[in-house]
Amino acid sequence: LRPQEYRRLKKRERRVNRAYGGSRCAKCVRTRVVRAFLIEEQKCVKQVLAEKSSVGKEEKPFKKGGKKT
């Protein structure tokens, strides 16, 4: 649209209907969303691995020696 036509439009019609409404390009918004998602997923994976290793440590502390009679 031309600048004069933008003046006639409502404010909501001038902006893009997504996060960062027009101040960032679509590709920039997409990369930000993907980056945030992957960081959260990485935190979840790290937590699951920590839980697995702690469960493994709890089960290991038995001694290899046999019974003495």
All heavy atoms as TSV, in Angstrom:
chain	resi	resn	atom	element	x	y	z
A	1	LEU	N	N	0.827	-1.199	0.000
A	1	LEU	CA	C	0.000	0.000	0.000
A	1	LEU	C	C	0.867	1.256	0.000
A	1	LEU	O	O	1.989	1.251	0.500
A	1	LEU	CB	C	-0.907	0.009	1.236
A	1	LEU	CG	C	-1.982	-1.071	1.311
A	1	LEU	CD1	C	-2.637	-1.036	2.669
A	1	LEU	CD2	C	-3.016	-0.897	0.245
A	2	ARG	N	N	0.301	2.328	-0.461
A	2	ARG	CA	C	0.988	3.617	-0.494
A	2	ARG	C	C	0.822	4.313	0.859
A	2	ARG	O	O	-0.133	4.015	1.604
A	2	ARG	CB	C	0.412	4.492	-1.604
A	2	ARG	CG	C	0.468	3.873	-2.992
A	2	ARG	CD	C	1.867	3.668	-3.500
A	2	ARG	NE	N	2.511	4.972	-3.639
A	2	ARG	CZ	C	3.819	5.140	-3.724
A	2	ARG	NH1	N	4.626	4.113	-3.697
A	2	ARG	NH2	N	4.322	6.332	-3.840
A	3	PRO	N	N	1.697	5.231	1.208
A	3	PRO	CA	C	1.622	5.893	2.512
A	3	PRO	C	C	0.272	6.560	2.795
A	3	PRO	O	O	-0.228	6.499	3.919
A	3	PRO	CB	C	2.734	6.930	2.446
A	3	PRO	CG	C	3.711	6.373	1.475
A	3	PRO	CD	C	2.903	5.599	0.484
A	4	GLN	N	N	-0.340	7.181	1.787
A	4	GLN	CA	C	-1.638	7.830	2.011
A	4	GLN	C	C	-2.723	6.799	2.324
A	4	GLN	O	O	-3.627	7.057	3.113
A	4	GLN	CB	C	-2.032	8.654	0.791
A	4	GLN	CG	C	-1.188	9.903	0.608
A	4	GLN	CD	C	-1.586	10.688	-0.634
A	4	GLN	OE1	O	-2.263	10.170	-1.517
A	4	GLN	NE2	N	-1.154	11.939	-0.694
A	5	GLU	N	N	-2.629	5.649	1.706
A	5	GLU	CA	C	-3.606	4.597	1.971
A	5	GLU	C	C	-3.439	4.048	3.383
A	5	GLU	O	O	-4.417	3.688	4.036
A	5	GLU	CB	C	-3.456	3.483	0.937
A	5	GLU	CG	C	-3.822	3.915	-0.464
A	5	GLU	CD	C	-3.455	2.880	-1.515
A	5	GLU	OE1	O	-2.819	1.866	-1.174
A	5	GLU	OE2	O	-3.795	3.099	-2.692
A	6	TYR	N	N	-2.215	3.966	3.860
A	6	TYR	CA	C	-1.976	3.503	5.226
A	6	TYR	C	C	-2.635	4.440	6.237
A	6	TYR	O	O	-3.119	3.999	7.276
A	6	TYR	CB	C	-0.477	3.425	5.529
A	6	TYR	CG	C	0.133	2.098	5.187
A	6	TYR	CD1	C	1.068	1.966	4.180
A	6	TYR	CD2	C	-0.221	0.944	5.885
A	6	TYR	CE1	C	1.630	0.754	3.856
A	6	TYR	CE2	C	0.330	-0.280	5.584
A	6	TYR	CZ	C	1.258	-0.376	4.568
A	6	TYR	OH	O	1.805	-1.588	4.268
A	7	ARG	N	N	-2.645	5.745	5.945
A	7	ARG	CA	C	-3.249	6.707	6.855
A	7	ARG	C	C	-4.730	6.440	7.058
A	7	ARG	O	O	-5.265	6.628	8.151
A	7	ARG	CB	C	-3.069	8.126	6.317
A	7	ARG	CG	C	-2.029	8.895	7.050
A	7	ARG	CD	C	-1.906	10.320	6.602
A	7	ARG	NE	N	-3.169	10.951	6.181
A	7	ARG	CZ	C	-3.232	12.010	5.399
A	7	ARG	NH1	N	-2.122	12.559	4.923
A	7	ARG	NH2	N	-4.385	12.541	5.070
A	8	ARG	N	N	-5.392	5.990	6.022
A	8	ARG	CA	C	-6.830	5.745	6.094
A	8	ARG	C	C	-7.177	4.444	6.820
A	8	ARG	O	O	-8.295	4.266	7.276
A	8	ARG	CB	C	-7.430	5.710	4.688
A	8	ARG	CG	C	-7.492	7.069	4.054
A	8	ARG	CD	C	-8.211	7.017	2.718
A	8	ARG	NE	N	-7.441	7.799	1.744
A	8	ARG	CZ	C	-6.968	7.332	0.612
A	8	ARG	NH1	N	-7.178	6.090	0.261
A	8	ARG	NH2	N	-6.290	8.108	-0.207
A	9	LEU	N	N	-6.224	3.523	6.895
A	9	LEU	CA	C	-6.499	2.232	7.520
A	9	LEU	C	C	-6.517	2.348	9.042
A	9	LEU	O	O	-5.936	3.266	9.623
A	9	LEU	CB	C	-5.425	1.214	7.121
A	9	LEU	CG	C	-5.395	0.778	5.666
A	9	LEU	CD1	C	-4.215	-0.161	5.443
A	9	LEU	CD2	C	-6.681	0.102	5.270
A	10	LYS	N	N	-7.177	1.394	9.674
A	10	LYS	CA	C	-7.157	1.317	11.127
A	10	LYS	C	C	-5.791	0.810	11.555
A	10	LYS	O	O	-5.079	0.154	10.792
A	10	LYS	CB	C	-8.238	0.358	11.621
A	10	LYS	CG	C	-9.632	0.831	11.296
A	10	LYS	CD	C	-10.654	-0.213	11.686
A	10	LYS	CE	C	-12.030	0.232	11.254
A	10	LYS	NZ	N	-13.032	-0.808	11.443
A	11	LYS	N	N	-5.439	1.067	12.819
A	11	LYS	CA	C	-4.111	0.699	13.308
A	11	LYS	C	C	-3.898	-0.819	13.233
A	11	LYS	O	O	-2.827	-1.292	12.859
A	11	LYS	CB	C	-3.927	1.187	14.741
A	11	LYS	CG	C	-2.513	1.072	15.235
A	11	LYS	CD	C	-2.349	1.781	16.556
A	11	LYS	CE	C	-0.906	1.752	16.981
A	11	LYS	NZ	N	-0.676	2.484	18.222
A	12	ARG	N	N	-4.927	-1.582	13.569
A	12	ARG	CA	C	-4.777	-3.044	13.552
A	12	ARG	C	C	-4.599	-3.581	12.135
A	12	ARG	O	O	-4.046	-4.658	11.940
A	12	ARG	CB	C	-5.950	-3.726	14.239
A	12	ARG	CG	C	-7.268	-3.570	13.525
A	12	ARG	CD	C	-8.381	-4.327	14.253
A	12	ARG	NE	N	-9.663	-4.104	13.643
A	12	ARG	CZ	C	-10.110	-4.742	12.561
A	12	ARG	NH1	N	-9.359	-5.639	11.973
A	12	ARG	NH2	N	-11.297	-4.475	12.074
A	13	GLU	N	N	-5.070	-2.850	11.147
A	13	GLU	CA	C	-4.922	-3.284	9.760
A	13	GLU	C	C	-3.547	-2.926	9.195
A	13	GLU	O	O	-3.119	-3.492	8.201
A	13	GLU	CB	C	-6.020	-2.663	8.898
A	13	GLU	CG	C	-7.409	-3.183	9.243
A	13	GLU	CD	C	-8.508	-2.406	8.545
A	13	GLU	OE1	O	-8.239	-1.312	8.015
A	13	GLU	OE2	O	-9.658	-2.900	8.552
A	14	ARG	N	N	-2.875	-1.998	9.839
A	14	ARG	CA	C	-1.544	-1.600	9.378
A	14	ARG	C	C	-0.462	-2.575	9.826
A	14	ARG	O	O	0.615	-2.611	9.268
A	14	ARG	CB	C	-1.187	-0.214	9.925
A	14	ARG	CG	C	-1.865	0.898	9.218
A	14	ARG	CD	C	-1.399	2.208	9.776
A	14	ARG	NE	N	-2.564	2.938	10.265
A	14	ARG	CZ	C	-2.539	3.890	11.167
A	14	ARG	NH1	N	-1.401	4.248	11.711
A	14	ARG	NH2	N	-3.641	4.499	11.535
A	15	ARG	N	N	-0.770	-3.309	10.870
A	15	ARG	CA	C	0.242	-4.177	11.455
A	15	ARG	C	C	0.050	-5.626	11.026
A	15	ARG	O	O	-1.046	-6.041	10.659
A	15	ARG	CB	C	0.200	-4.084	12.977
A	15	ARG	CG	C	0.487	-2.680	13.429
A	15	ARG	CD	C	0.589	-2.591	14.908
A	15	ARG	NE	N	0.791	-1.189	15.250
A	15	ARG	CZ	C	1.914	-0.724	15.732
A	15	ARG	NH1	N	2.932	-1.517	15.944
A	15	ARG	NH2	N	2.038	0.536	16.022
A	16	VAL	N	N	1.133	-6.392	11.161
A	16	VAL	CA	C	1.078	-7.814	10.850
A	16	VAL	C	C	0.551	-8.533	12.079
A	16	VAL	O	O	0.924	-8.206	13.207
A	16	VAL	CB	C	2.481	-8.334	10.483
A	16	VAL	CG1	C	2.443	-9.796	10.135
A	16	VAL	CG2	C	3.035	-7.536	9.326
A	17	ASN	N	N	-0.320	-9.488	11.885
A	17	ASN	CA	C	-0.968	-10.172	12.998
A	17	ASN	C	C	-0.122	-11.349	13.484
A	17	ASN	O	O	-0.428	-12.504	13.224
A	17	ASN	CB	C	-2.360	-10.646	12.572
A	17	ASN	CG	C	-3.176	-11.106	13.746
A	17	ASN	OD1	O	-2.843	-10.822	14.885
A	17	ASN	ND2	N	-4.245	-11.822	13.464
A	18	ARG	N	N	0.977	-11.052	14.167
A	18	ARG	CA	C	1.824	-12.071	14.785
A	18	ARG	C	C	2.664	-11.408	15.863
A	18	ARG	O	O	2.599	-10.197	16.050
A	18	ARG	CB	C	2.711	-12.763	13.750
A	18	ARG	CG	C	3.701	-11.863	13.071
A	18	ARG	CD	C	4.682	-12.676	12.218
A	18	ARG	NE	N	5.537	-11.783	11.474
A	18	ARG	CZ	C	5.365	-11.463	10.202
A	18	ARG	NH1	N	4.373	-11.968	9.524
A	18	ARG	NH2	N	6.186	-10.627	9.600
A	19	ALA	N	N	3.449	-12.191	16.563
A	19	ALA	CA	C	4.315	-11.649	17.605
A	19	ALA	C	C	5.271	-10.634	16.989
A	19	ALA	O	O	5.682	-10.769	15.844
A	19	ALA	CB	C	5.097	-12.773	18.262
A	20	TYR	N	N	5.630	-9.616	17.736
A	20	TYR	CA	C	6.473	-8.497	17.274
A	20	TYR	C	C	5.817	-7.792	16.092
A	20	TYR	O	O	6.505	-7.326	15.194
A	20	TYR	CB	C	7.881	-8.966	16.881
A	20	TYR	CG	C	8.650	-9.592	17.995
A	20	TYR	CD1	C	8.752	-10.961	18.110
A	20	TYR	CD2	C	9.280	-8.807	18.939
A	20	TYR	CE1	C	9.451	-11.535	19.139
A	20	TYR	CE2	C	9.985	-9.368	19.978
A	20	TYR	CZ	C	10.064	-10.741	20.068
A	20	TYR	OH	O	10.764	-11.310	21.091
A	21	GLY	N	N	4.512	-7.676	16.072
A	21	GLY	CA	C	3.668	-7.192	14.993
A	21	GLY	C	C	4.267	-6.260	13.974
A	21	GLY	O	O	3.907	-5.104	13.904
A	22	GLY	N	N	5.155	-6.725	13.175
A	22	GLY	CA	C	5.671	-5.936	12.073
A	22	GLY	C	C	7.017	-5.312	12.336
A	22	GLY	O	O	7.669	-4.845	11.413
A	23	SER	N	N	7.475	-5.281	13.603
A	23	SER	CA	C	8.786	-4.689	13.861
A	23	SER	C	C	9.904	-5.665	13.496
A	23	SER	O	O	11.037	-5.259	13.281
A	23	SER	CB	C	8.919	-4.277	15.325
A	23	SER	OG	O	8.946	-5.410	16.159
A	24	ARG	N	N	9.581	-6.949	13.428
A	24	ARG	CA	C	10.533	-7.971	13.002
A	24	ARG	C	C	9.958	-8.684	11.783
A	24	ARG	O	O	8.744	-8.846	11.666
A	24	ARG	CB	C	10.756	-9.011	14.101
A	24	ARG	CG	C	11.312	-8.454	15.369
A	24	ARG	CD	C	12.813	-8.534	15.363
A	24	ARG	NE	N	13.350	-7.976	16.582
A	24	ARG	CZ	C	14.094	-6.885	16.619
A	24	ARG	NH1	N	14.374	-6.242	15.521
A	24	ARG	NH2	N	14.570	-6.437	17.753
A	25	CYS	N	N	10.851	-9.145	10.902
A	25	CYS	CA	C	10.363	-9.874	9.730
A	25	CYS	C	C	9.914	-11.272	10.152
A	25	CYS	O	O	10.233	-11.745	11.241
A	25	CYS	CB	C	11.444	-9.949	8.659
A	25	CYS	SG	S	12.878	-10.928	9.129
A	26	ALA	N	N	9.188	-11.936	9.286
A	26	ALA	CA	C	8.637	-13.257	9.610
A	26	ALA	C	C	9.739	-14.261	9.906
A	26	ALA	O	O	9.632	-15.078	10.815
A	26	ALA	CB	C	7.765	-13.748	8.459
A	27	LYS	N	N	10.839	-14.205	9.165
A	27	LYS	CA	C	11.937	-15.147	9.363
A	27	LYS	C	C	12.590	-14.941	10.731
A	27	LYS	O	O	12.924	-15.910	11.418
A	27	LYS	CB	C	12.965	-14.979	8.248
A	27	LYS	CG	C	14.032	-16.043	8.252
A	27	LYS	CD	C	14.946	-15.902	7.061
A	27	LYS	CE	C	16.010	-16.980	7.068
A	27	LYS	NZ	N	16.934	-16.825	5.944
A	28	CYS	N	N	12.752	-13.674	11.134
A	28	CYS	CA	C	13.344	-13.381	12.439
A	28	CYS	C	C	12.471	-13.919	13.569
A	28	CYS	O	O	12.968	-14.512	14.524
A	28	CYS	CB	C	13.537	-11.876	12.621
A	28	CYS	SG	S	14.670	-11.141	11.453
A	29	VAL	N	N	11.155	-13.721	13.444
A	29	VAL	CA	C	10.232	-14.215	14.468
A	29	VAL	C	C	10.287	-15.730	14.521
A	29	VAL	O	O	10.320	-16.336	15.591
A	29	VAL	CB	C	8.794	-13.725	14.189
A	29	VAL	CG1	C	7.813	-14.354	15.153
A	29	VAL	CG2	C	8.726	-12.215	14.290
A	30	ARG	N	N	10.323	-16.368	13.353
A	30	ARG	CA	C	10.375	-17.826	13.293
A	30	ARG	C	C	11.628	-18.353	13.982
A	30	ARG	O	O	11.563	-19.294	14.775
A	30	ARG	CB	C	10.334	-18.300	11.843
A	30	ARG	CG	C	10.215	-19.812	11.718
A	30	ARG	CD	C	10.229	-20.293	10.277
A	30	ARG	NE	N	9.173	-19.687	9.485
A	30	ARG	CZ	C	9.382	-18.952	8.399
A	30	ARG	NH1	N	10.600	-18.734	7.960
A	30	ARG	NH2	N	8.371	-18.436	7.734
A	31	THR	N	N	12.790	-17.734	13.696
A	31	THR	CA	C	14.028	-18.207	14.322
A	31	THR	C	C	14.006	-17.995	15.827
A	31	THR	O	O	14.488	-18.845	16.574
A	31	THR	CB	C	15.254	-17.495	13.712
A	31	THR	OG1	O	15.084	-16.080	13.824
A	31	THR	CG2	C	15.459	-17.884	12.278
A	32	ARG	N	N	13.415	-16.898	16.289
A	32	ARG	CA	C	13.319	-16.665	17.729
A	32	ARG	C	C	12.451	-17.716	18.404
A	32	ARG	O	O	12.794	-18.231	19.474
A	32	ARG	CB	C	12.731	-15.277	18.009
A	32	ARG	CG	C	13.705	-14.159	17.821
A	32	ARG	CD	C	13.002	-12.829	17.931
A	32	ARG	NE	N	13.936	-11.735	17.724
A	32	ARG	CZ	C	14.138	-10.765	18.593
A	32	ARG	NH1	N	13.442	-10.702	19.701
A	32	ARG	NH2	N	15.012	-9.825	18.351
A	33	VAL	N	N	11.320	-18.044	17.775
A	33	VAL	CA	C	10.418	-19.043	18.348
A	33	VAL	C	C	11.094	-20.403	18.381
A	33	VAL	O	O	11.050	-21.120	19.386
A	33	VAL	CB	C	9.094	-19.092	17.558
A	33	VAL	CG1	C	8.253	-20.278	17.970
A	33	VAL	CG2	C	8.320	-17.800	17.746
A	34	VAL	N	N	11.742	-20.776	17.294
A	34	VAL	CA	C	12.414	-22.076	17.228
A	34	VAL	C	C	13.541	-22.147	18.250
A	34	VAL	O	O	13.709	-23.148	18.949
A	34	VAL	CB	C	12.942	-22.354	15.800
A	34	VAL	CG1	C	13.849	-23.546	15.770
A	34	VAL	CG2	C	11.780	-22.546	14.848
A	35	ARG	N	N	14.313	-21.074	18.377
A	35	ARG	CA	C	15.407	-21.048	19.342
A	35	ARG	C	C	14.880	-21.224	20.765
A	35	ARG	O	O	15.403	-22.027	21.547
A	35	ARG	CB	C	16.186	-19.747	19.237
A	35	ARG	CG	C	17.384	-19.706	20.171
A	35	ARG	CD	C	18.116	-18.386	20.139
A	35	ARG	NE	N	18.630	-18.101	18.815
A	35	ARG	CZ	C	18.454	-16.956	18.170
A	35	ARG	NH1	N	17.756	-15.975	18.718
A	35	ARG	NH2	N	18.964	-16.771	16.980
A	36	ALA	N	N	13.825	-20.507	21.105
A	36	ALA	CA	C	13.238	-20.621	22.445
A	36	ALA	C	C	12.727	-22.040	22.696
A	36	ALA	O	O	12.931	-22.607	23.781
A	36	ALA	CB	C	12.109	-19.618	22.611
A	37	PHE	N	N	12.086	-22.637	21.680
A	37	PHE	CA	C	11.573	-24.002	21.822
A	37	PHE	C	C	12.706	-24.990	22.051
A	37	PHE	O	O	12.629	-25.853	22.929
A	37	PHE	CB	C	10.780	-24.384	20.566
A	37	PHE	CG	C	10.338	-25.812	20.538
A	37	PHE	CD1	C	9.291	-26.244	21.317
A	37	PHE	CD2	C	11.002	-26.738	19.745
A	37	PHE	CE1	C	8.884	-27.563	21.303
A	37	PHE	CE2	C	10.612	-28.055	19.718
A	37	PHE	CZ	C	9.551	-28.469	20.502
A	38	LEU	N	N	13.784	-24.864	21.273
A	38	LEU	CA	C	14.893	-25.806	21.398
A	38	LEU	C	C	15.597	-25.656	22.743
A	38	LEU	O	O	16.042	-26.650	23.329
A	38	LEU	CB	C	15.879	-25.607	20.248
A	38	LEU	CG	C	15.357	-26.034	18.878
A	38	LEU	CD1	C	16.376	-25.723	17.803
A	38	LEU	CD2	C	15.006	-27.505	18.865
A	39	ILE	N	N	15.681	-24.430	23.254
A	39	ILE	CA	C	16.297	-24.229	24.566
A	39	ILE	C	C	15.462	-24.917	25.640
A	39	ILE	O	O	16.004	-25.588	26.533
A	39	ILE	CB	C	16.461	-22.724	24.857
A	39	ILE	CG1	C	17.565	-22.147	23.978
A	39	ILE	CG2	C	16.768	-22.474	26.327
A	39	ILE	CD1	C	17.662	-20.643	24.006
A	40	GLU	N	N	14.139	-24.792	25.569
A	40	GLU	CA	C	13.266	-25.450	26.542
A	40	GLU	C	C	13.382	-26.969	26.421
A	40	GLU	O	O	13.410	-27.673	27.431
A	40	GLU	CB	C	11.812	-25.015	26.332
A	40	GLU	CG	C	11.553	-23.590	26.731
A	40	GLU	CD	C	11.810	-23.321	28.202
A	40	GLU	OE1	O	11.400	-24.141	29.052
A	40	GLU	OE2	O	12.426	-22.286	28.499
A	41	GLU	N	N	13.440	-27.475	25.200
A	41	GLU	CA	C	13.591	-28.923	25.003
A	41	GLU	C	C	14.911	-29.411	25.578
A	41	GLU	O	O	14.985	-30.484	26.173
A	41	GLU	CB	C	13.518	-29.265	23.516
A	41	GLU	CG	C	12.125	-29.245	22.968
A	41	GLU	CD	C	11.243	-30.322	23.556
A	41	GLU	OE1	O	11.635	-31.493	23.554
A	41	GLU	OE2	O	10.146	-29.967	24.022
A	42	GLN	N	N	15.959	-28.625	25.404
A	42	GLN	CA	C	17.269	-29.002	25.930
A	42	GLN	C	C	17.234	-29.086	27.449
A	42	GLN	O	O	17.815	-29.996	28.050
A	42	GLN	CB	C	18.306	-27.982	25.478
A	42	GLN	CG	C	19.734	-28.401	25.710
A	42	GLN	CD	C	20.718	-27.399	25.138
A	42	GLN	OE1	O	20.348	-26.269	24.819
A	42	GLN	NE2	N	21.959	-27.801	25.005
A	43	LYS	N	N	16.518	-28.167	28.097
A	43	LYS	CA	C	16.374	-28.204	29.553
A	43	LYS	C	C	15.657	-29.471	29.984
A	43	LYS	O	O	16.053	-30.119	30.958
A	43	LYS	CB	C	15.593	-26.984	30.041
A	43	LYS	CG	C	16.358	-25.691	29.970
A	43	LYS	CD	C	15.491	-24.537	30.433
A	43	LYS	CE	C	16.166	-23.206	30.233
A	43	LYS	NZ	N	15.284	-22.078	30.583
A	44	CYS	N	N	14.584	-29.841	29.248
A	44	CYS	CA	C	13.834	-31.052	29.577
A	44	CYS	C	C	14.708	-32.293	29.432
A	44	CYS	O	O	14.694	-33.186	30.285
A	44	CYS	CB	C	12.596	-31.173	28.689
A	44	CYS	SG	S	11.368	-29.919	28.995
A	45	VAL	N	N	15.479	-32.359	28.356
A	45	VAL	CA	C	16.352	-33.516	28.118
A	45	VAL	C	C	17.402	-33.613	29.217
A	45	VAL	O	O	17.683	-34.703	29.738
A	45	VAL	CB	C	17.014	-33.417	26.726
A	45	VAL	CG1	C	18.119	-34.435	26.572
A	45	VAL	CG2	C	15.974	-33.602	25.649
A	46	LYS	N	N	17.977	-32.489	29.593
A	46	LYS	CA	C	18.981	-32.467	30.646
A	46	LYS	C	C	18.404	-32.973	31.962
A	46	LYS	O	O	19.035	-33.744	32.691
A	46	LYS	CB	C	19.513	-31.045	30.817
A	46	LYS	CG	C	20.827	-30.967	31.560
A	46	LYS	CD	C	21.320	-29.539	31.649
A	46	LYS	CE	C	21.834	-29.051	30.319
A	46	LYS	NZ	N	22.453	-27.722	30.394
A	47	GLN	N	N	17.160	-32.577	32.264
A	47	GLN	CA	C	16.502	-33.011	33.490
A	47	GLN	C	C	16.242	-34.514	33.463
A	47	GLN	O	O	16.469	-35.211	34.454
A	47	GLN	CB	C	15.195	-32.253	33.664
A	47	GLN	CG	C	14.468	-32.569	34.949
A	47	GLN	CD	C	13.175	-31.801	35.072
A	47	GLN	OE1	O	12.823	-31.028	34.194
A	47	GLN	NE2	N	12.462	-32.004	36.153
A	48	VAL	N	N	15.787	-35.035	32.318
A	48	VAL	CA	C	15.508	-36.467	32.202
A	48	VAL	C	C	16.798	-37.271	32.367
A	48	VAL	O	O	16.824	-38.292	33.069
A	48	VAL	CB	C	14.837	-36.787	30.844
A	48	VAL	CG1	C	14.816	-38.269	30.574
A	48	VAL	CG2	C	13.438	-36.208	30.814
A	49	LEU	N	N	17.889	-36.805	31.748
A	49	LEU	CA	C	19.159	-37.508	31.881
A	49	LEU	C	C	19.657	-37.478	33.319
A	49	LEU	O	O	20.207	-38.472	33.820
A	49	LEU	CB	C	20.205	-36.901	30.941
A	49	LEU	CG	C	19.959	-37.145	29.448
A	49	LEU	CD1	C	21.004	-36.412	28.621
A	49	LEU	CD2	C	19.984	-38.617	29.134
A	50	ALA	N	N	19.466	-36.366	34.016
A	50	ALA	CA	C	19.871	-36.278	35.419
A	50	ALA	C	C	19.062	-37.245	36.271
A	50	ALA	O	O	19.608	-37.899	37.167
A	50	ALA	CB	C	19.701	-34.847	35.922
A	51	GLU	N	N	17.760	-37.360	35.996
A	51	GLU	CA	C	16.921	-38.304	36.738
A	51	GLU	C	C	17.359	-39.737	36.472
A	51	GLU	O	O	17.416	-40.560	37.380
A	51	GLU	CB	C	15.458	-38.123	36.351
A	51	GLU	CG	C	14.835	-36.862	36.890
A	51	GLU	CD	C	13.425	-36.641	36.386
A	51	GLU	OE1	O	12.911	-37.494	35.616
A	51	GLU	OE2	O	12.833	-35.613	36.748
A	52	LYS	N	N	17.691	-40.057	35.213
A	52	LYS	CA	C	18.140	-41.410	34.876
A	52	LYS	C	C	19.431	-41.751	35.613
A	52	LYS	O	O	19.590	-42.839	36.162
A	52	LYS	CB	C	18.381	-41.531	33.374
A	52	LYS	CG	C	17.214	-42.047	32.597
A	52	LYS	CD	C	17.627	-42.357	31.171
A	52	LYS	CE	C	16.480	-42.905	30.374
A	52	LYS	NZ	N	16.854	-43.193	28.992
A	53	SER	N	N	20.374	-40.821	35.608
A	53	SER	CA	C	21.660	-41.094	36.265
A	53	SER	C	C	21.487	-41.210	37.768
A	53	SER	O	O	22.146	-42.024	38.414
A	53	SER	CB	C	22.677	-40.010	35.920
A	53	SER	OG	O	22.268	-38.768	36.455
A	54	SER	N	N	20.582	-40.427	38.368
A	54	SER	CA	C	20.377	-40.529	39.819
A	54	SER	C	C	19.707	-41.856	40.167
A	54	SER	O	O	20.021	-42.468	41.184
A	54	SER	CB	C	19.543	-39.358	40.329
A	54	SER	OG	O	18.232	-39.433	39.821
A	55	VAL	N	N	18.806	-42.349	39.327
A	55	VAL	CA	C	18.174	-43.645	39.562
A	55	VAL	C	C	19.223	-44.750	39.435
A	55	VAL	O	O	19.255	-45.696	40.219
A	55	VAL	CB	C	17.012	-43.877	38.566
A	55	VAL	CG1	C	16.537	-45.316	38.605
A	55	VAL	CG2	C	15.873	-42.921	38.877
A	56	GLY	N	N	20.109	-44.630	38.473
A	56	GLY	CA	C	21.166	-45.621	38.287
A	56	GLY	C	C	22.111	-45.662	39.474
A	56	GLY	O	O	22.572	-46.719	39.901
A	57	LYS	N	N	22.427	-44.525	40.062
A	57	LYS	CA	C	23.318	-44.471	41.222
A	57	LYS	C	C	22.658	-45.076	42.453
A	57	LYS	O	O	23.321	-45.672	43.291
A	57	LYS	CB	C	23.713	-43.020	41.514
A	57	LYS	CG	C	24.686	-42.462	40.515
A	57	LYS	CD	C	25.035	-41.026	40.845
A	57	LYS	CE	C	25.961	-40.433	39.799
A	57	LYS	NZ	N	26.265	-39.022	40.057
A	58	GLU	N	N	21.348	-44.930	42.586
A	58	GLU	CA	C	20.644	-45.498	43.736
A	58	GLU	C	C	20.650	-47.020	43.689
A	58	GLU	O	O	20.719	-47.678	44.720
A	58	GLU	CB	C	19.200	-44.991	43.777
A	58	GLU	CG	C	19.074	-43.530	44.146
A	58	GLU	CD	C	17.641	-43.042	44.053
A	58	GLU	OE1	O	16.757	-43.861	43.734
A	58	GLU	OE2	O	17.414	-41.843	44.277
A	59	GLU	N	N	20.599	-47.609	42.511
A	59	GLU	CA	C	20.537	-49.068	42.400
A	59	GLU	C	C	21.909	-49.726	42.513
A	59	GLU	O	O	22.014	-50.877	42.894
A	59	GLU	CB	C	19.898	-49.455	41.070
A	59	GLU	CG	C	18.430	-49.069	40.983
A	59	GLU	CD	C	17.833	-49.394	39.633
A	59	GLU	OE1	O	18.582	-49.903	38.771
A	59	GLU	OE2	O	16.635	-49.147	39.435
A	60	LYS	N	N	22.995	-49.042	42.207
A	60	LYS	CA	C	24.320	-49.647	42.161
A	60	LYS	C	C	24.948	-50.000	43.519
A	60	LYS	O	O	25.676	-50.961	43.595
A	60	LYS	CB	C	25.288	-48.729	41.406
A	60	LYS	CG	C	25.114	-48.799	39.910
A	60	LYS	CD	C	26.180	-48.009	39.227
A	60	LYS	CE	C	26.028	-48.101	37.715
A	60	LYS	NZ	N	27.032	-47.342	37.022
A	61	PRO	N	N	24.727	-49.278	44.611
A	61	PRO	CA	C	25.570	-49.472	45.790
A	61	PRO	C	C	25.421	-50.812	46.514
A	61	PRO	O	O	25.375	-50.867	47.719
A	61	PRO	CB	C	25.178	-48.318	46.715
A	61	PRO	CG	C	23.969	-47.714	46.173
A	61	PRO	CD	C	23.791	-48.203	44.794
A	62	PHE	N	N	25.375	-51.928	45.817
A	62	PHE	CA	C	25.447	-53.219	46.478
A	62	PHE	C	C	26.852	-53.774	46.281
A	62	PHE	O	O	27.514	-53.509	45.297
A	62	PHE	CB	C	24.372	-54.186	45.936
A	62	PHE	CG	C	24.503	-54.483	44.467
A	62	PHE	CD1	C	25.315	-55.526	44.034
A	62	PHE	CD2	C	23.817	-53.747	43.511
A	62	PHE	CE1	C	25.441	-55.802	42.678
A	62	PHE	CE2	C	23.944	-54.021	42.171
A	62	PHE	CZ	C	24.758	-55.045	41.756
A	63	LYS	N	N	27.327	-54.521	47.267
A	63	LYS	CA	C	28.705	-55.027	47.237
A	63	LYS	C	C	28.787	-56.312	46.456
A	63	LYS	O	O	27.855	-57.117	46.428
A	63	LYS	CB	C	29.213	-55.223	48.654
A	63	LYS	CG	C	29.296	-53.919	49.429
A	63	LYS	CD	C	29.834	-54.141	50.798
A	63	LYS	CE	C	29.913	-52.820	51.548
A	63	LYS	NZ	N	30.394	-52.998	52.902
A	64	LYS	N	N	29.923	-56.548	45.825
A	64	LYS	CA	C	30.108	-57.725	44.992
A	64	LYS	C	C	30.486	-58.963	45.827
A	64	LYS	O	O	30.382	-60.073	45.363
A	64	LYS	CB	C	31.194	-57.469	43.941
A	64	LYS	CG	C	30.752	-56.525	42.833
A	64	LYS	CD	C	31.797	-56.437	41.765
A	64	LYS	CE	C	31.345	-55.541	40.626
A	64	LYS	NZ	N	32.319	-55.447	39.552
A	65	GLY	N	N	30.969	-58.759	47.032
A	65	GLY	CA	C	31.414	-59.884	47.849
A	65	GLY	C	C	30.308	-60.835	48.210
A	65	GLY	O	O	29.150	-60.450	48.369
A	66	GLY	N	N	30.615	-62.150	48.360
A	66	GLY	CA	C	29.626	-63.139	48.704
A	66	GLY	C	C	29.406	-63.193	50.212
A	66	GLY	O	O	30.068	-62.502	50.993
A	67	LYS	N	N	28.487	-64.041	50.638
A	67	LYS	CA	C	28.202	-64.187	52.076
A	67	LYS	C	C	29.302	-65.005	52.736
A	67	LYS	O	O	29.794	-65.986	52.206
A	67	LYS	CB	C	26.861	-64.885	52.281
A	67	LYS	CG	C	25.676	-64.065	51.840
A	67	LYS	CD	C	24.399	-64.803	52.155
A	67	LYS	CE	C	23.197	-64.031	51.684
A	67	LYS	NZ	N	21.957	-64.766	51.925
A	68	LYS	N	N	29.672	-64.582	53.948
A	68	LYS	CA	C	30.660	-65.341	54.718
A	68	LYS	C	C	29.907	-66.228	55.713
A	68	LYS	O	O	29.072	-65.775	56.471
A	68	LYS	CB	C	31.590	-64.404	55.464
A	68	LYS	CG	C	32.511	-63.649	54.555
A	68	LYS	CD	C	33.472	-62.832	55.347
A	68	LYS	CE	C	34.405	-62.071	54.429
A	68	LYS	NZ	N	35.350	-61.246	55.169
A	69	THR	N	N	30.195	-67.530	55.719
A	69	THR	CA	C	29.517	-68.426	56.639
A	69	THR	C	C	30.498	-69.141	57.525
A	69	THR	O	O	31.635	-69.268	57.295
A	69	THR	CB	C	28.678	-69.486	55.890
A	69	THR	OG1	O	29.540	-70.140	54.949
A	69	THR	CG2	C	27.530	-68.861	55.195
